[in-house]
Amino acid sequence: MQAKEIMTKDVVTVSGSATISDAVATMKAKGLRALIVEPRYHGDPYGIVTETDVVYKVAAHGLDPKKMHVYEIMTKPCLVVNPELGAEYVARLFANTHIRRAPVIQKGLLGIISISDILRKSDFVENPKSDFDRYCKENPGAREARIYD
């Protein structure tokens, strides 16, 4: 399965200039663990602010979330996923980089994919790609087969 088949399409974004307090209110109201930070201008990379960023960088230091802005704690640029990447490759990418979610981008923001999406929506249990080298040989056109070219 590809990232575009299992990603969450209903993505909530936030401006980098928003306060942490506003971002947290949005996360709470919508039951989210992360918000995608909008680019400031065409060609600017996307960012991401997560619940971990808020807890580790604001709450843990007793800082005032009403006086801090998203741009102060966000990750930017953030790792992004191509919608055509296989779920197994996305899982490996997340494991190697120790992240839990990333925006899915292709000429703009299409969605967000998380480890929960991979676990709940992908077919890795039914159709495991246990032999990655064999998979690459059988599917030479697959993006994940060419990633190290």
Disulfide bonds with the S-S distance in Angstrom:
none
